């Protein structure tokens, strides 16, 4: 299986997550929208890492860390896509950091934080819309790699 074929696997998972986020948003189950958005971006980045570096992505849910893994790879950075990624990354960096905090933990120490997971419609809609923009931007680096 090639790196691009592995990317396609991750892409399908990412698309499934973002499509599910839209369904959940429409169903007014707002607290799960950011979780699915976070998962979608995480999976997209993992696919990009394997496609551009030839190495499996680190087992991490940390979106900025995964973006850095991609950006720190010389093989990627020496391409036109890599140069553009570095030039435009600042436009998305803050959102990637914010989105990282929506990873849902079910460990016992998170019991007290459960009530903080509930969000209102405008926040869920904003997260969803910003995630769509981020995913479109990330996917633009895959054009022509088939």
Protein Blocks (a to p, Z undefined) as FASTA:
>chain_A
ZZklmmmmmmmmmmmmmmmmmmmmmnopaklmmmmmmmmmmmmmmmmmmmmnopacdddf
bfklmmmmmmmpmklmmpmklmmmmmmmmmmmmmmmmmmmmpccfbfklmmmmmmmpccf
klmmmmmmmmmmmmmmmmmmmgokZZ
